[in-house]
C-alpha cells in the first residue's frame, strides 16, 4: 500500500523542493496544506511541477467568519488534549506583536474553529501516514502538528542542530527521536577540549547571525521590494488573509518609517549603555535574552515568555556573592529592531544585574560564568561544553543531560540554583549526547539555504507576497537539485526508520 504523505507548505520554499524530489524517489500519494499569500498562491494553483493528490489553501477556509461554536471548541480541546488559550495568547498575530489590527475574541475563536474543522476533515478523510513540515514557528502550524501527533501520524520535522552544519528530521521541535536515556548511548572518548573545539568550529548561533547579516541587507533588493509593494501590489491580502488585517499601504509605510527611526535611536542607547567587559573577579550567573518574538518563547515556553519577569525571579533567587549577567540577543537589533529603551532601563535598574552588549562573544562568557539559566534555546546545551551546569525552563532535547536542570516551578528556583552550582558536568554524558546527534543527523547548512531562496524569490527577505513563475521555480529546483535530492533521501530514510521502529515494537 502506498504511503500517504501530507506536506505543510508556505513561504518556506524548501519543502516544495523536498516534495518534488520525494515524489521522484519514493512511491507515495502526496497532499498539501498551503498557507500562502495571494500572489504566490497563483503559482501553487497552476503549477505542474508536482502532481499533488489534493491541496487545501489554508486561508480559503477562513472567510466569512461567524459566531464561534464554543461547545465544539471545548470538546475539540479535550479530544486532542490541547490548551487553546495558551496557544492563542502567544500567537504573534492576535495580540502583543501586531500593531495593525485589534482582533475581537469572537474573531479569534471563529478563526480557531475554522482551522480545527479544516484540519480534522483532512485527517479524517485522507488519514495520512506522515506529516512533512519545517520547524513550527506559527500557531496554526503548531496546532496541525499537535493534532497529527495526537492521532499517531508520524511527523518528519526538519530541524537544524545546535552545532555544526548538522540537520536532522524528528517528530518534535529540537528533540531527537528514539532516545530514552544516556546509559544506552555510546561515547567516543572525547575530552572537554575536543568538544569545545567542535562547538567553536561551527556554532548554530553564529550561522544564524550570518543569515541575519544577509537577510534584508541588500539596498538594491530593498529598493526593488519597495517598488513592487508600492506599484505592483494590489494589496488584496488585507481582505482575504486575517494575518494582513489592517495592513494598508499607507500604514505599512508609516510603520516602517517609524520602525527605522526607533531602530537607530535604540541602537544608539544600546551601544552607549550596555556593558562590553566582564569583571574577571566577579562570580556571576549568565542569562541570555531571547530574540523576541521567537518560537522558543511563544511555543516552547508558553508560560515563561515574559523575560523581564524571569530576570526578576532569578535576581530574587541568587545566593549572596553572585551577580546576574543578562546579555542582549545578537540578532535582536538586526531581526527585530531592538527592544523598547524602557525595557533596557528596567533591566539595568534591577539590583545585582549587569546588562551585557550583544557584541560580547558568548565563548568568553561561558568559561567565566558559574552557571547558565535560559528559558529555552541552545545556551544551556552550549554551557555543557564549557563544563557549566544550567537550568532551563522549557522541554528541550538536551535536558537528558544530568547537568541540565528542567525547572518546573519558580518556587523551586533558589534550590535549583544551589543544586546547579554544586553540579559537576560529566564529559562522558556530553560526548554521548553529541555522538547521538552526529549519528542521527546529516550535513546540511539550513540557514544558508534559507538565505538562498530568499535571494531567489523574496528580494532577500524584504517582500514575500510576490508572483512566482513556473519557469523561475524550475530553474531554482534544477540549480539546487543536489541539495533537494539530499533532503528528499533523508526524509525517505526517516520514513523507513519509523516503519522499522513500529515493526520492532509491534511484535
SVG drawing of the C-alpha trace seen along z (x, -y; Angstrom):
<svg xmlns="http://www.w3.org/2000/svg" viewBox="-22 -58 63 68">
<polyline fill="none" stroke="black" stroke-width="0.4" points="0.0,0.0 1.3,-3.5 2.2,-5.8 0.0,-8.9 2.2,-12.0 0.9,-15.4 3.1,-18.5 2.7,-21.8 3.8,-24.4 4.2,-28.1 6.7,-30.9 9.5,-28.5 10.1,-27.0 12.5,-24.3 9.6,-21.9 8.2,-22.4 11.5,-21.2 11.6,-18.3 8.1,-17.3 9.2,-17.3 12.3,-15.1 10.4,-12.9 7.8,-12.2 10.5,-11.3 12.3,-8.9 9.5,-7.3 6.2,-5.7 3.6,-7.7 0.5,-9.8 1.1,-13.5 -1.2,-16.1 -0.5,-19.6 -1.9,-22.3 -0.7,-25.6 -0.5,-28.7 0.5,-31.4 -0.4,-35.0 -2.4,-35.7 0.4,-36.4 2.4,-33.2 -0.9,-31.3 -1.4,-31.7 1.8,-29.6 0.6,-26.9 -2.8,-26.8 -1.4,-26.3 1.9,-24.6 2.6,-21.3 5.9,-20.6 4.4,-18.4 1.2,-16.4 -0.4,-16.5 -3.4,-14.2 -5.1,-17.2 -4.2,-20.6 -6.0,-22.9 -5.3,-26.6 -5.5,-27.4 -6.8,-31.0 -9.6,-29.9 -11.3,-28.2 -11.2,-31.3 -13.6,-33.6 -16.9,-35.0 -16.3,-34.4 -19.3,-33.7 -20.0,-33.4 -17.9,-30.5 -19.4,-27.3 -17.9,-27.2 -19.2,-23.7 -17.4,-22.4 -14.1,-24.1 -14.4,-22.8 -14.9,-19.2 -12.2,-19.5 -9.7,-20.8 -10.5,-17.8 -10.3,-15.4 -6.8,-16.4 -5.6,-17.3 -4.9,-20.9 -4.8,-24.3 -6.3,-26.7 -5.9,-29.9 -2.3,-29.1 -1.8,-28.9 -4.0,-32.0 -2.4,-34.3 1.0,-33.5 0.0,-34.0 2.2,-36.7 -0.7,-37.9 -3.5,-38.1 -2.1,-40.0 1.0,-41.9 3.2,-41.8 0.6,-43.1 0.5,-46.9 -2.0,-46.9 -5.2,-45.3 -7.0,-44.5 -8.9,-41.2 -12.1,-40.6 -12.4,-37.5 -15.2,-36.3 -13.0,-36.7 -10.1,-34.8 -12.3,-31.9 -14.1,-31.8 -10.7,-31.5 -9.7,-28.8 -12.9,-26.9 -12.5,-27.0 -8.9,-25.8 -10.0,-22.9 -12.7,-21.8 -10.4,-22.1 -7.6,-20.1 -9.8,-17.4 -11.7,-17.0 -8.4,-16.5 -7.1,-13.9 -10.5,-12.1 -10.9,-11.8 -7.4,-11.0 -5.8,-9.5 -2.2,-10.4 0.7,-8.2 3.2,-11.0 3.3,-14.8 6.3,-16.7 6.8,-20.1 9.5,-22.6 10.1,-23.8 6.7,-25.1 7.0,-28.8 3.4,-29.9 0.4,-28.8 -1.6,-27.2 1.4,-25.1 1.8,-24.0 -1.8,-23.1 -1.8,-20.9 1.4,-19.3 -0.1,-18.6 -3.2,-17.1 -1.1,-14.8 0.9,-13.7 -2.3,-13.0 -3.6,-10.8 -0.4,-8.8 0.6,-10.3 4.4,-10.2 5.9,-13.6 9.0,-14.5 10.1,-17.9 13.3,-19.4 15.4,-20.7 18.7,-22.5 21.1,-21.2 22.7,-23.1 26.2,-22.9 27.9,-22.3 26.3,-22.2 24.1,-19.4 20.4,-19.0 18.1,-16.2 14.5,-15.1 12.4,-14.3 8.8,-14.3 9.2,-17.3 11.0,-20.6 14.7,-20.2 14.2,-16.7 15.8,-13.6 13.6,-10.5 14.1,-7.2 16.4,-8.4 15.5,-7.2 18.5,-7.6 22.2,-8.2 23.1,-4.8 22.3,-3.1 24.3,-5.5 27.9,-5.2 30.6,-7.8 33.8,-8.4 36.1,-9.2 36.4,-12.9 37.7,-15.4 36.1,-18.7 38.7,-20.4 37.7,-18.3 34.0,-19.0 34.7,-22.7 36.7,-22.9 33.9,-21.1 31.3,-23.6 33.5,-26.6 34.2,-25.2 30.7,-25.9 28.1,-27.1 24.5,-27.2 24.1,-30.7 26.9,-32.0 25.3,-30.6 22.1,-32.3 24.0,-35.5 25.5,-35.2 22.0,-34.6 20.7,-37.9 23.7,-39.8 22.4,-38.8 18.7,-38.9 17.1,-42.1 20.5,-43.7 20.7,-44.5 19.9,-48.1 19.1,-47.2 16.7,-44.4 15.1,-46.8 14.5,-49.3 13.1,-46.6 10.8,-45.3 9.6,-48.8 8.7,-49.4 7.0,-46.0 4.9,-46.8 4.0,-50.4 3.3,-50.0 2.6,-46.3 0.9,-45.1 -2.9,-45.0 -2.9,-44.7 -5.7,-42.0 -4.4,-40.1 -6.0,-42.7 -9.4,-41.3 -8.6,-37.6 -5.9,-36.9 -6.6,-37.6 -2.9,-37.9 -3.0,-41.0 -6.0,-42.8 -5.3,-46.5 -2.1,-46.5 -3.0,-49.2 -0.1,-50.6 0.0,-53.9 0.0,-52.3 2.8,-49.9 4.9,-52.8 4.4,-54.8 5.1,-51.9 8.3,-51.1 9.5,-54.7 8.8,-54.8 10.5,-51.4 13.6,-52.6 13.9,-55.7 13.3,-53.7 15.9,-51.2 18.5,-53.9 17.6,-55.5 17.5,-52.2 20.8,-51.0 22.4,-54.3 21.2,-53.6 22.4,-50.0 25.8,-51.0 26.2,-53.7 24.8,-52.0 25.3,-48.2 28.5,-46.7 31.3,-45.5 33.6,-44.0 33.3,-41.2 34.6,-41.6 37.4,-38.9 36.9,-38.5 33.1,-38.6 31.2,-35.3 28.1,-35.5 25.1,-33.6 24.6,-34.1 21.1,-34.7 21.0,-35.2 17.9,-37.1 15.9,-35.5 15.2,-37.3 11.5,-38.5 9.1,-37.5 10.5,-34.0 9.2,-30.4 11.4,-29.4 9.4,-31.7 5.9,-31.6 5.6,-27.8 8.4,-26.1 7.9,-28.1 4.3,-29.4 4.2,-30.1 7.7,-31.5 7.9,-34.0 7.9,-37.3 11.7,-37.8 11.7,-40.8 9.7,-38.8 12.0,-35.8 15.0,-38.1 13.3,-39.4 12.7,-35.9 16.3,-35.0 17.5,-38.1 15.4,-37.1 16.8,-33.6 20.6,-34.3 22.8,-33.4 24.8,-36.2 28.0,-36.8 26.7,-36.1 25.7,-38.7 23.3,-38.2 24.7,-38.9 22.0,-39.4 23.1,-39.6 21.1,-41.0 20.5,-38.6 22.9,-39.2 20.0,-39.2 17.5,-41.4 18.8,-44.5 19.0,-43.2 16.0,-40.9 13.6,-42.9 14.8,-46.5 15.9,-46.2 13.6,-46.3 12.0,-49.5 14.5,-51.5 12.2,-51.3 12.8,-47.5 16.6,-48.0 16.2,-50.6 14.1,-48.3 16.7,-45.6 19.5,-48.0 17.6,-49.3 17.3,-45.9 19.7,-45.3 22.7,-42.9 22.2,-42.9 24.7,-43.8 23.3,-44.1 25.8,-42.9 26.2,-44.2 25.2,-41.7 28.6,-42.0 30.3,-40.4 31.3,-36.9 29.4,-34.2 32.5,-32.0 34.1,-34.4 31.1,-34.4 30.6,-30.6 34.1,-29.8 33.8,-32.6 30.3,-32.2 29.3,-29.9 26.2,-28.6 23.6,-29.4 19.9,-29.9 17.8,-30.1 14.2,-29.9 14.8,-27.8 17.2,-27.7 20.8,-26.5 22.6,-28.3 22.1,-25.6 23.3,-23.0 26.4,-25.0 27.1,-25.6 27.8,-21.8 30.7,-22.0 32.3,-24.5 31.7,-22.3 29.0,-24.6 25.7,-23.4 22.5,-25.0 18.7,-25.5 16.2,-25.6 12.5,-26.5 11.3,-24.5 11.4,-20.9 14.4,-20.6 16.1,-17.5 19.3,-18.2 17.6,-18.0 18.6,-14.4 22.0,-15.7 22.2,-15.4 23.9,-18.8 20.8,-20.5 18.0,-21.0 14.5,-21.4 12.7,-23.9 9.0,-23.3 8.2,-25.9 9.7,-29.3 9.3,-28.4 12.0,-25.8 14.4,-28.2 16.5,-29.1 17.1,-25.4 17.7,-24.6 20.4,-27.3 22.1,-26.0 21.9,-22.4 23.3,-23.5 26.2,-25.4 27.3,-22.1 26.8,-20.0 29.8,-18.7 29.4,-18.2 30.4,-14.8 32.4,-14.7 31.1,-11.2 27.5,-12.4 28.1,-15.3 30.1,-13.1 27.4,-10.5 24.7,-13.0 26.8,-14.8 27.6,-11.4 24.0,-10.5 23.2,-13.8 26.1,-13.2 24.8,-9.7 21.3,-10.8 21.8,-13.9 23.4,-14.9 25.5,-17.7 23.2,-20.5 23.5,-24.2 19.9,-25.1 20.2,-28.9 22.4,-29.4 19.9,-27.6 17.1,-29.8 19.1,-32.8 19.5,-31.3 15.7,-31.0 15.1,-34.4 17.6,-35.8 16.0,-33.9 12.4,-34.9 11.8,-37.4 14.2,-40.3 16.5,-38.9 13.6,-38.7 12.2,-42.2 8.9,-41.1 7.2,-37.6 3.9,-38.5 5.4,-38.1 4.4,-36.3 6.4,-33.2 6.7,-32.0 6.9,-28.2 10.0,-28.7 11.8,-30.5 10.8,-27.8 12.0,-25.1 15.3,-26.9 15.7,-27.2 14.9,-23.5 17.3,-22.5 20.2,-24.6 19.6,-23.3 18.9,-19.7 21.8,-18.2 20.6,-19.7 17.0,-18.9 17.7,-15.3 19.8,-15.0 16.9,-16.3 14.4,-14.0 16.5,-11.0 17.0,-11.8 13.2,-12.0 12.8,-8.6 15.4,-7.2 13.4,-8.7 10.2,-7.2 11.9,-3.8 13.3,-4.3 9.8,-5.0 8.4,-1.8 11.2,0.3 10.7,-1.0 6.9,-0.4 7.5,3.1 10.0,3.9 7.7,2.8 4.5,4.2 5.8,7.8"/>
</svg>
